[in-house]
Amino acid sequence: MSWNVFVTRRIPEPGLEILRRECEIVDVHPEDRVMTREEMLAAVPGRDGVLCLLTDRVDEEVMAAADRAKGFANYAVGYDNIDLEAARRRGLVVSNTPGVLTDATADMAWALLFSAARRVVAADKHMRSGEWNGWGPMQFLGADITGATLGVVGTGRIGENFARKSAGFAMPLLYTDPRPNEGLERDLGARRVPLEELLRVSDFVSLHPPFLPETEKLIGERELGLMKPTAVLINTSRGKVVDEEALVRALRAGRPGAAGLDVYAEEPRPAPGLVELENLVCCPHIASATTRTRSRMAEMAARDLLAILRGDPPANQVCP
């Protein structure tokens, strides 16, 4: 086909191969970084479709510049980076990549939980420093995980997957969600409780809500103050779900005792003081970063973009 498409950042090769087989022109932004606004506006005119990333702000101005585009395939589960109302007005199709990264993201939440609970990063740093002088009974004491109470905020695909992985650790399970999760209740004896109760009782709290206006700063100063001083907070959902400035103050005060983050409110810039905290494990938004998962995301986005170009509904259509 004579289609002309643009990919806003390099993605795994399997996705690009799919596009190259059916498109005449497949241009990829040559630098491995987020495009500037000016670069984006200059790159999208004349394109039949665009494969974009969660870090790309696709609003009315970008859509107007993409004068020939039939739609945007978003390489991400979330799509709050795209103005869906503007897309509807312009008759543009938008897709995402759900499901494929569920296991990887849930696994990463567990990796953060273990790292924060058992002080893995601090111990690793100490070991590499050459200062370790041998085993000691008071060195790097952490929190027990087996048998501890786990609180899960949001039990959609990823939250439920994360919760089910707790079965091997005999953890009493609490969850909060607008809808009951009968499967978790039946299979794991989970209890659906209000957020306040979950925060007060849980030893570990893992956040998995979607990012919506009502979930912005869902965890703020008041909520953090409800948590145990020994509790650990994990966030692999969206950075803006947590009030980062309040989290800095709370971690400095030791309530909660530790946290593990993979997402931040204003990426790539965490809140001032956050990364200096020794009771925080912080990763650079890598929850889906396995070779298999990222390749499958690329393939999914590429196939959906081709469907959009053909005028067919993409498998993962979110708009219209």
N, C-alpha and C positions, 0 to 999 in steps of 0.2 A: 504494500500500500504506500501511497505518497504522504503518509502522515508525518508530521513534524512535531516532536515532543521534546519537552525540557525536563530534566531531573535536577532539582535544586542543590543536591549534594551527592557525592559518590555513595552508592549503596552496593551491597554484595553483588558480585558478578552474575549469579543466576537470574536476578531480576532484570539486569541490563540485557542479558542474552535474549530473554523473552521479547523485550521491546525491539531489539535490533532485528529479530527475525521477521517482524511485521511492519516496521516503520522505516521510512526512507531516511529520516534524520532523527537521531537520538543524541541530543547535546546534554552534557553533564557539566555542572559548575566545576571548573578545574581545580579549585582549592578546597581542601577538607576543613571547612569552617562554615558557620552560618553566613548566608549572603546578606550584604547590606541592603537597605531599602532601595537605594539607587540601582544596585545591581539587579535586584529582582524586577523592578519596573522596566529596566532595559532589556531583560532576558525573555520576558513572557509574550511580548507582542508577536503576532504571526504564528503562534504555536497552536496546534490542534488540541493539545492536552498537556497538563503539567503533573508530574509526580513530585509532591512536596513533603516536607517533614514537619514534625511537631514544633520545631523551632522557627518555622516560617510563618509570619503573620500574613494571612491571606484575607484581605478585607476588600471593601468596595473599590478602592483605588487600584489594587492589584488585579482584581477581576475586570475592571474597565480597561486596564492596560493589556490584559490577555484577550484581545479583541476577537480572536478566532476560536478560542478554547471552548470545548464542549464540557469540560469539567476538570476536577482536581482529585487525584488519588493520593490520600494522606498516608504516609508511611508511619503509622502509629495507631494505637487503639483509641486514644483520646483525639478529639477534633475541636477542642475549644480554641485552637489557633485559627480556625476558619469561621468567617462570618456567614453562618448558614442562612440567615434572612436575606443577605445580599445575594447569595447563591440562588435562592429560590426566586427572587425578583428577576434575576437574569437568566433563569432557566438552566443553570449549571448543575451538573451532577457531582456529588462529593461521595467518596468512599473512604473506608478506613481498614485497619488490619486486626480485627478482634480474634480472640480465641487462641491464635498461634503462639502468643507469648505468655499464656496463663501459667504454665508450669515454671518457666524460667523466672518470671517475676515473683511467684510464690516462693520458689527456692531461694531467691535473693533476699526476700524478707526473712527467711529462716537463717541465712548466712549472717545477716546483720544482727539478728537476735542472739545467735550464738557468740558472735564477735563481741557485742556489747556486754552480754552477760558474763562471759568468761575472760574479758579484758585481753582478747587475743592481740589487738593492734599494739597496745601498750607493752605487752610482754614481748612481742616480736621486736619492737623498737629497742627495748632494754637488752635483749639477747644480742642484737646486732651491734650495740654500742661497745661491746667488750667489757661492760661493767659487771656482768653477772658473776657472782662469786660462789655459786653452788646452790643446791636446793635449800629452801628454808620454809618453815611451817606458816609464815605470815606473808609470803610473797604472792602478790597479784590475786588476792582472794576475790572471787566472783560470786555470782548468784547461781543457785541450783535451778535447773530447767525441768527435769523429770518431776512430775507431781505438782508443779507450780500452776497457778490459775492463769489461763490465757484469755484475753479479751480481744475480740475481732470487731472492728468498726467497719461495717459494710461487707455483706456476704454475697456479692455478685460472683462472676466467674473466678476472679483471682482470690477474693476474700474467702470463698468457700474452699477453693483448692488449698490455700494456706491453712485453713482451719482443719481440713481433713488430714493434713500431714502431721498434726499434733497427736494423732492416735497412738503413735509409737512411743510417746513420752508420757502417757497416762495423765494428761493435763485436764483438769476440770475446765470446761469451755463455756464462756459467755460470749454473746454477740449482741450487737445493736444494728438494726436495719429497719427501714420503713415497712418491709414485708417479712412475715415469718419464713424461716427456712426449715421446712418440715424435714428435709433430708438430713440436715445436721442434727436436728433434735432427735430424730429417730435413730440415726446411726451412731452418734457420738454422745447423746444425752445433753446436747447443748441447750443453754437457757437464754432466751431473748429477754434482755433487760434494758432499762433506760441507760443512756450514755453516762449519766452521773454515777449510777451504781456500778457500771462496768469499770469506770476509771478508779473508783474508790477501792474496789475489791481485787482487781487484776494485778498479777505480778508482772505480766507482759501485756502491752497493748500494741496491736498492729493495725495500722490505718489502711483501709482499702475502699473508701467511698469514691464515687465519681466527683469530678470537679463541677460544681453547680454554684449559683449565687448563694444558696443556703448552706453550702459546705465550705465556703471561703472562711478561713480562720475558725473552723469548727473547733479546733483545739487552741484555745487562748489562755490567758493568764488564769482565769477562773478554773478552767478545766485542768490545767497542769497542776494547780494547787490542790485538786482533789486526789491526785495520784499519791501512792505510797512513796516514801523517800527511798525505798529499795526497788521501785518499779523501773521498767525499761520501756521506752516508747520507740516504736519502729514506724517509719513512713516510706513506702514505696509507691504511693498513689500519685498525688500532685503536691507540689511544694506549698501552694497557697492554702491548702487545707490546714496548715499549722501557722500560727503567728510566730514567725521565727525570732523576732525581737523578744517576745515573751518567753520563748524557749531558751534563749541565751540566759536570761535572768533566772529562769527556773533551774536550769542545769548548774549554774553558778551557786545557787542556794541549796542544791542537792535534793530537789523535789520536782521531777523524778530523779532517780539516782543516775540514770544513763539513758542514752538514746542512740539510735542508728538511723541515718538518713541516706536516701539515694536521690531525693528530689528536693528542689529549693524554689522559693517563691519567685525570685528574679534571677533565673539561670542566665549566665554562669556565675553570678555574683551572690554568694551566701550572705546572710545578714552579718554585720560587723560583730566580731568576737566569736562567731560560731566555730570556725575551724581551729581556734586556739584552745578549745575546751578539751581536756583530757578524758572526760567521761562521755565523749561523743565519738562514734564511728561514722565517718562520712565518706560516701562514694560518689563519683561523678555521673549519676544517672545511667547506671549500667545494668539495670535489672533484666533487660531483655538481651543483654550482650553475650549470647552464646552463638557460636558459628551457625548451628542448625537453625536457631530461632530467627536470627537476623536474616539469614538467607530465605527462609520461608516467608518472612514479612515482605522481603523484596519481590519474591515471586507473586505473592498475593496482590501487592499493590500494582505490579506490572500487568497482571491479568485483568484486574479491575479497570485499569486505565485503557487497555485495549477494548474491553467491553463498552466503556463509555464512548470511545471513538467510533465503534461500530453502531452505536445507537441502541445497544442492549443494556438492560439493567445489570450493573455490576453485582457480584456476589455479596458484597459488603456495603451496600448503599446506605448512606445516612441522610442524604438530601437528593431530590425532594422527598 
